[in-house]
Amino acid sequence: MISIFDSDLISAELVADIISVSKATLLKWEKGGRLIPFQNPITNKKEYKTSQLIQFEEVRSMFKSNWDEELRVKPARDFSSVELFAGAGGLALGLEKAGFNTIALNELDEDACKTLQANRPKWNVIEGDVKNVDFSKFIDIDLVSGGFPCQAFSYAGEKLGFEDTRGTLFFEFSRAVKEIRPKIFLGENVRGLLNHDNGKTLSVMKSIISDLGYTLIEPKVLKALFYRVPQKRERLFFVGIRNDLIRFAKFKWPSPYYRILVLKDALKAGELYDTDVPESEGQSYPNRKREILSHVPQGGYWRDLPDNLQREYMQGSYFLSGGKTGMARRLSWDEPSLTLTCSPAQKQTERCHPEETRPLTIREYARIQTFSDEWCFSGSVSSQYKQIGNAVPVNLAYAVARSIVALLNSIDAKVDLEGNFLASSELFQPRQLTLLNT
């Protein structure tokens, strides 16, 4: 069995990320005897033995992972997809890698469209407002996918239905599903959607999905660091199955990888990349900011500065409550990167190189999102950062896409056994919403 970690001792920071608790919680468990800490004499960091961590389901799932088996999943035939809100192509690349044939992608941002077209000239990239796209021309499509931005809509949507969400981008995603009638749809969003508008937004979405005639797999937050992504990004995924196919469908969320990859894996030659990260453009700091940040240690932030520099850098925020842990933040080689934002030099969400006092470059950003070095981005430096920061990490998309391929394979296998089982009258018969807990 492949070890999930490179060492028998795991840092407290990494343990907190894996099991989604604070360091304060870890300290509480230490005092109660649940965990026994060890002090690394070289790094002077607190660590825990892997054998202690088996008590946590997240760690056990890595030990008993089916990653290798799932990696061998291939499409039983050529599966097709149409994608909305395609951005710089992170989700599309994951689907492509899993074996999907991309029929069309829609994106509003001009630079992102140029990125897609430059890297995949054969892709049918539809540039422009999604509201103006006629999706009814796409027939016999297996999958509709997209990361629609989260917007609030009236709670009346649960009563008034699909039309009540008009004007939101979820309406456009739903319209595409309604017009194309794919076997499956895949949506992704920020984890905050779970509680957006006190849960009303998600409630309306579930109601609309039911009205469209699809059965919704219970939405799940996936942590990218479990899927060969050296980053702490979390995304909420939705999988919907057309009601006439649900009795044939078998779906499982992807298994986690055996180990956690860290920033070193992204920027240095090793498991993820054959070479060190190539040089590229990037933002820079003003002189005084660079002088102040030079005092921040690896993995540290503004509270690790001397008090006089804390006051100078934070100004009025110095006296406010809250950790503000993204400010003056320097990344660490031995931890996954913080979630990438649209600007690594922004004061509120600093993403400083672990050794050099500068923001991460374009290619460093891209590697942390697991884009290949061959995938180039169009537009200004700011536009490129934005495209990369908004993307779905390619390796996360690939893991989810393999689960979708397995799902479509299961449907095809059962349909073939029963022959031409679908009567036209039952094809589009809406049913009550069903939530499948997996």
Order of alpha helices (4+ residues) and beta strands (2+ residues): beta-alpha-alpha-beta-beta-alpha-alpha-alpha-beta-alpha-beta-alpha-beta-beta-alpha-alpha-beta-alpha-beta-beta-alpha-alpha-alpha-alpha-alpha-alpha-alpha-beta
